[in-house]
Amino acid sequence: MSERVRPRTVFVMSSVLFGVHFAEALSVNLLPLTLYLFTENAFFIGVILAINPIFGFIAQPIVGVLADRTWTRVGRRAFYFIIAAPIVAATEIAMPFATTLWVVVVLIIVMQFFVDVIFGAYHPLLAEMVPPAQRNFVAGVNLVAAQLGWIAVLFIGMPLVTYYRGMHGEHLYGLPLYFMAAGVMIVFVMLAAFVLKERRLDPVKPRARLTPRQYVRDFVDHPMLLRLGFVNLLRSLQRTAIAGFVALYATKMLLFEEAEFGQSWGYMPFIALVFAMPVAVAMRRLNRQQAMIVGFVVMLVCSAVGYVADTPEMLLVAAIFFGLADVMNAMAHKTLCTDYFLQGMIGQQSTTMNIFYGVGRTVGLVLVGATINYVFDNDYSVIWPIAAILAVLGIVALFGVRDVRYEDSKGKRAPAQA
């Protein structure tokens, strides 16, 4: 691809990412509090929240493979945005009206399955529609949009939850934020998808029938993709240990109001927003493997601050370190992966890469929840040392990763592996 990416493409990609991350932020910050109304067992909460990444194993690979091989009047990936977004919106509208745990679980299953459909359709777009020279910049713009989704939930949505609870108690808990999320899915995902205007790509060569064995081989036959997948798993585990339970840590142990939590932890995506474009520009010149190592080191600092936090101001400091580390790791990993995806299998390989992230989230939610409940007697502060240990493992795993594009630019490249 020699031409420059169209501004409309960047706008639609960013719009979809804003919408889906709004839904993701709601899942991370409001769903645990909703579930706590029905059960105080941290293990049960973790298992239910793990529905999201579990369905990612199913939805994302299917969408990636199907969209690689099919075409519709509205495009390849856009078709899935248009179908999935209103279904997610319907579950969000219904959530406040659920009166039993099993209804909440059913709504979460449907919601998270179709959120993962959107993620699965989105992941290939960077490699598929953006020239390599512009991917760092576009990834930065997209990351800004994603963080705006988190900021909207934490700074606007969570205070609305507190206000509504003050007026109505726990009746229809979280209704303003759930309704906001439904509107966001319709406007920023479904409607935006109609103007994506994807180009129809000819396959590089005829593809054999895809079997489960071949699906695995298409990924593991490329050693660097496999290494990056393992790093993605550890990155997800470490991130989930904190993000999956920090709302409960703040509201149930530190006794913060939802608004206090939102306006302290809310600086996490704000920091990512501020640093997204500077980091995107810097990644053009940095060794991205080394940048991820630095990101994990910053996560160690975040874990130390979070463990001793006892005020909203101290949690805010932890959020700042979390946001900075997260944007470095996300940007470096995403753009490094695109250098290794193969044309004709971009959707398949990118969604396979995200399976590693989903495994990390699932294992993190279940094991950390079990550890909190059964080992530490519902002491949520254990999330911080767990995250620190995982950050160290992430650093070790990165020693086997190479940034070939950086090595080429510096004339340091040794004979590459396949």
C-alpha positions in Angstrom: 0.0 0.0 0.0 1.7 3.2 -1.1 -1.2 5.7 -0.8 -2.0 7.5 2.4 -4.9 6.4 4.6 -8.1 8.3 4.1 -9.2 10.6 7.0 -12.7 9.0 6.8 -11.1 5.6 7.5 -9.3 6.9 10.6 -12.5 8.6 11.8 -14.6 5.5 11.5 -11.9 3.3 13.1 -11.7 5.7 16.0 -15.4 6.0 16.3 -15.9 2.2 16.5 -13.1 1.9 19.0 -14.6 4.7 21.2 -17.9 2.8 21.2 -16.6 -0.6 22.0 -14.2 0.7 24.7 -17.1 2.6 26.3 -18.9 -0.8 26.5 -15.7 -2.4 27.8 -15.2 0.3 30.5 -18.8 -0.2 31.6 -18.1 -4.0 31.9 -14.9 -3.4 34.0 -16.2 -0.7 36.3 -20.0 -1.0 36.6 -20.7 -4.7 36.0 -18.7 -5.8 39.1 -20.8 -3.4 41.3 -24.0 -4.7 39.7 -23.0 -8.3 40.4 -22.1 -7.3 44.0 -25.9 -6.6 44.5 -26.6 -10.3 43.9 -23.4 -12.0 45.4 -20.5 -10.8 47.5 -18.4 -13.8 46.5 -15.3 -12.5 44.7 -14.7 -15.9 43.0 -18.3 -16.0 41.6 -17.9 -12.4 40.4 -14.6 -13.2 38.7 -16.1 -16.3 37.0 -19.1 -14.3 35.7 -16.8 -11.4 34.5 -14.7 -14.0 32.7 -17.6 -14.7 30.4 -16.3 -11.8 28.3 -12.9 -13.3 27.3 -14.3 -16.8 27.2 -16.6 -15.8 24.4 -13.7 -13.9 22.8 -12.2 -17.4 22.1 -15.3 -18.2 20.1 -16.5 -15.0 18.5 -13.2 -13.3 17.5 -11.6 -16.2 15.6 -14.9 -16.9 13.8 -15.4 -13.3 12.8 -11.7 -13.0 11.7 -11.8 -16.0 9.5 -15.2 -15.4 8.0 -14.5 -11.8 7.2 -11.2 -12.7 5.5 -13.1 -14.9 3.1 -16.5 -13.1 2.5 -17.8 -9.8 1.2 -21.1 -7.9 1.7 -22.7 -4.8 0.2 -21.6 -2.8 3.3 -18.1 -4.3 3.4 -16.1 -6.9 5.1 -15.7 -5.9 8.8 -18.4 -3.2 8.8 -21.1 -5.9 8.4 -20.3 -7.2 11.8 -20.3 -3.8 13.4 -23.8 -3.1 12.0 -25.2 -6.5 13.2 -23.6 -6.7 16.7 -23.9 -3.1 18.0 -27.7 -2.9 18.4 -27.7 -6.3 20.1 -25.2 -5.0 22.7 -27.3 -1.9 23.1 -30.4 -4.0 23.8 -28.7 -5.9 26.6 -27.4 -2.7 28.2 -30.9 -1.2 28.2 -32.3 -4.4 29.8 -29.5 -4.7 32.5 -30.9 -2.3 35.1 -34.3 -4.1 35.0 -32.8 -7.6 35.8 -34.0 -8.8 39.2 -32.2 -12.1 39.6 -28.6 -13.2 39.1 -29.4 -15.7 36.3 -31.0 -13.0 34.2 -27.9 -10.8 34.8 -25.7 -13.7 33.7 -27.7 -14.3 30.5 -27.5 -10.6 29.6 -23.8 -10.6 30.2 -23.3 -13.6 28.0 -25.2 -12.0 25.1 -23.6 -8.6 25.7 -20.0 -9.9 25.8 -20.4 -12.3 22.9 -21.4 -9.4 20.6 -18.8 -7.0 22.0 -16.3 -9.6 21.1 -17.8 -9.8 17.6 -17.1 -6.1 17.3 -13.6 -6.5 18.6 -12.9 -9.4 16.2 -14.0 -7.4 13.2 -12.0 -4.3 14.3 -8.6 -5.9 15.0 -7.6 -6.5 11.3 -8.4 -2.9 10.2 -5.1 -1.4 11.2 -3.1 -3.9 9.1 -5.6 -4.1 6.4 -6.5 -0.4 5.7 -3.5 1.6 6.9 -0.1 1.7 5.2 2.8 0.5 7.4 4.4 4.0 7.6 1.2 5.4 9.1 0.3 2.7 11.5 1.9 4.2 14.5 0.1 7.5 13.9 -3.3 5.9 13.3 -2.8 3.5 16.2 -2.2 6.6 18.4 -5.4 8.3 17.1 -7.4 5.1 17.7 -5.9 4.8 21.2 -7.0 8.4 22.0 -10.6 7.5 20.9 -10.5 4.3 23.1 -9.3 6.3 26.1 -12.1 8.8 25.6 -14.5 5.9 26.0 -13.0 5.0 29.4 -12.9 8.7 30.4 -16.6 9.2 29.6 -17.5 6.2 31.7 -15.4 7.1 34.7 -15.8 10.9 34.8 -19.3 11.2 33.5 -21.0 7.8 33.9 -19.8 6.8 37.4 -20.8 10.1 38.9 -24.2 9.7 37.3 -24.5 6.3 38.9 -23.7 7.8 42.3 -26.3 10.6 41.8 -29.0 8.2 40.6 -28.3 5.8 43.6 -28.7 8.8 45.9 -32.1 9.6 44.4 -33.4 6.0 43.9 -31.3 3.7 46.1 -30.4 0.4 44.4 -33.6 0.3 42.4 -32.6 0.1 38.7 -29.0 0.5 39.7 -26.7 2.0 37.1 -29.5 2.9 34.7 -28.1 6.3 33.4 -24.8 4.7 32.5 -26.3 1.6 30.9 -28.6 3.7 28.8 -25.7 6.0 27.8 -23.8 2.9 26.7 -26.7 1.8 24.5 -26.8 5.1 22.7 -23.1 5.1 22.2 -23.2 1.6 20.5 -25.9 2.8 18.1 -24.3 6.1 17.1 -20.6 5.5 17.3 -20.5 1.8 16.1 -23.5 0.9 14.0 -24.1 4.2 12.2 -20.4 4.9 11.8 -19.9 1.5 10.1 -22.0 2.5 7.2 -19.4 5.0 6.0 -16.3 2.8 6.5 -16.1 2.1 2.7 -13.7 -0.9 2.8 -11.9 -1.9 -0.3 -12.4 -5.4 -1.6 -9.0 -7.2 -1.5 -8.1 -10.0 -3.8 -6.7 -13.1 -2.0 -2.9 -13.6 -2.4 -3.4 -17.2 -3.3 -6.1 -19.8 -3.1 -6.6 -21.1 0.5 -7.1 -24.7 1.5 -10.0 -25.7 3.6 -9.4 -24.3 7.1 -9.3 -27.0 9.8 -8.6 -26.5 13.5 -5.2 -28.0 13.0 -4.4 -25.7 10.1 -5.7 -22.7 12.0 -3.2 -23.4 14.8 -0.3 -24.1 12.3 -1.0 -20.8 10.5 0.0 -19.1 13.8 2.6 -21.3 15.5 4.6 -21.8 12.3 5.7 -18.2 12.8 7.9 -18.2 15.9 7.8 -14.4 16.5 4.0 -14.4 16.4 4.0 -17.1 19.0 6.4 -15.2 21.3 4.3 -12.0 20.9 1.2 -14.1 21.8 2.7 -15.2 25.0 3.7 -11.6 25.9 0.1 -10.6 25.1 -1.1 -13.3 27.5 1.1 -12.0 30.4 0.3 -8.4 29.6 -3.4 -9.3 29.9 -3.0 -11.3 33.1 -1.1 -8.4 34.8 -3.5 -5.8 33.6 -6.6 -7.8 34.5 -5.3 -8.5 38.1 -5.7 -4.7 38.7 -8.4 -3.5 36.3 -10.7 -6.4 36.9 -11.0 -5.8 40.7 -9.9 -2.2 41.3 -13.5 -0.9 41.4 -14.3 -3.4 44.2 -11.0 -2.6 46.0 -11.8 1.1 46.0 -15.5 0.9 46.9 -15.6 -2.1 49.3 -12.2 -1.8 51.1 -11.3 1.9 50.8 -15.0 2.8 51.0 -14.9 5.3 48.2 -18.2 6.5 46.5 -18.6 5.5 42.9 -17.9 9.2 42.0 -14.7 9.2 44.0 -13.5 6.1 42.4 -14.4 7.3 38.9 -12.6 10.7 39.4 -9.5 9.1 40.8 -9.1 6.0 38.7 -10.5 8.0 35.8 -7.1 9.6 35.4 -5.8 6.3 34.1 -7.4 6.7 30.6 -6.8 10.4 30.8 -3.0 9.8 31.0 -3.2 7.3 28.2 -5.1 10.0 26.2 -2.5 12.6 26.8 0.5 10.3 26.0 -1.1 8.4 23.1 0.1 10.6 20.3 3.6 11.4 21.8 4.1 7.6 22.3 2.8 6.9 18.7 5.4 9.4 17.3 8.2 8.0 19.5 7.4 4.4 18.5 8.6 5.2 15.0 12.1 5.5 16.4 12.1 3.3 19.4 12.8 -0.4 19.8 9.3 -1.6 20.6 10.5 -4.6 22.5 12.5 -2.3 24.8 9.5 0.0 25.1 7.3 -2.9 26.4 10.0 -3.7 29.0 9.8 -0.1 30.2 6.1 -0.4 30.3 6.2 -3.4 32.6 8.7 -1.6 34.9 6.2 1.3 35.2 3.5 -1.3 36.0 5.7 -2.4 38.9 5.7 1.2 40.2 1.9 1.3 39.8 1.5 -1.9 41.9 3.7 -0.5 44.7 1.7 2.8 44.9 -1.7 1.0 44.6 -0.8 -1.4 47.5 -0.2 1.5 49.9 -3.1 3.7 48.6 -5.7 4.7 51.2 -7.0 8.0 49.7 -8.5 8.9 46.3 -5.4 11.0 45.7 -3.0 8.0 46.1 -5.2 5.8 43.9 -5.0 8.6 41.4 -1.2 8.4 41.4 -1.5 4.6 40.8 -3.9 5.3 37.9 -1.4 7.7 36.3 1.4 5.0 36.3 -1.1 2.4 35.1 -2.2 4.6 32.2 1.3 5.5 31.1 2.4 1.8 31.2 -0.7 0.7 29.4 -0.4 3.0 26.5 3.3 2.1 26.0 2.6 -1.6 26.1 -0.6 -1.4 23.9 1.0 0.8 21.2 4.2 -1.2 21.0 2.6 -4.6 21.0 -0.1 -3.7 18.5 2.2 -2.1 15.9 4.9 -4.7 16.3 2.4 -7.5 15.6 1.2 -5.9 12.3 4.8 -6.3 11.0 4.4 -10.1 11.2 0.8 -10.6 10.0 0.5 -12.2 6.5 -1.8 -10.8 3.8 -4.8 -13.0 3.3 -4.7 -14.1 6.9 -4.7 -10.7 8.6 -8.1 -11.2 10.2 -7.3 -14.8 11.2 -3.9 -14.0 12.7 -4.9 -10.8 14.4 -7.8 -12.4 16.2 -5.7 -15.4 17.1 -3.3 -12.9 18.7 -6.2 -11.6 20.7 -7.1 -15.1 21.9 -3.9 -14.9 24.0 -5.2 -11.7 25.5 -8.5 -13.3 26.2 -6.9 -16.3 27.9 -5.0 -13.8 30.1 -8.2 -12.0 31.0 -10.1 -15.3 31.7 -7.4 -16.8 33.9 -6.8 -13.5 35.6 -10.4 -12.9 36.5 -11.0 -16.5 37.7 -7.7 -17.1 39.6 -7.4 -13.7 41.1 -11.1 -13.8 42.2 -10.5 -17.2 43.7 -7.3 -16.0 45.5 -9.1 -13.0 46.9 -12.1 -15.1 48.2 -10.5 -18.4 49.3 -7.0 -17.5 50.2 -7.1 -13.9 51.4 -10.6 -13.7 52.9 -11.9 -11.1 50.5 -8.8 -8.8 50.9 -8.8 -7.1 47.5 -5.4 -5.4 48.2 -3.8 -8.7 47.0 -4.4 -7.6 43.4 -1.3 -5.3 43.6 1.4 -7.9 44.5 -0.1 -10.4 42.1 0.2 -7.7 39.3 3.8 -7.0 40.3 4.8 -10.7 40.0 3.1 -10.9 36.5 4.9 -7.7 35.4 8.2 -9.3 36.2 7.3 -12.4 34.2 6.3 -10.1 31.3 9.8 -8.6 31.3 11.4 -12.0 31.2 9.2 -13.1 28.3 10.1 -10.1 26.3 13.8 -11.1 26.1 12.9 -13.4 23.2 11.1 -10.8 21.1 12.7 -8.8 18.3 11.7 -5.6 16.5 12.9 -6.4 13.0 11.8 -3.0 11.6 13.9 -1.2 14.2 16.9 -3.5 13.6 16.6 -2.8 9.8 16.5 1.0 10.4 19.7 0.8 12.5 21.5 -1.7 10.3 21.6 -4.2 13.2 19.5 -7.0 11.8 20.8 -10.5 12.0 19.4 -13.3 9.7 15.7 -13.4 10.7 13.7 -16.5 11.8 10.8 -17.5 9.6 
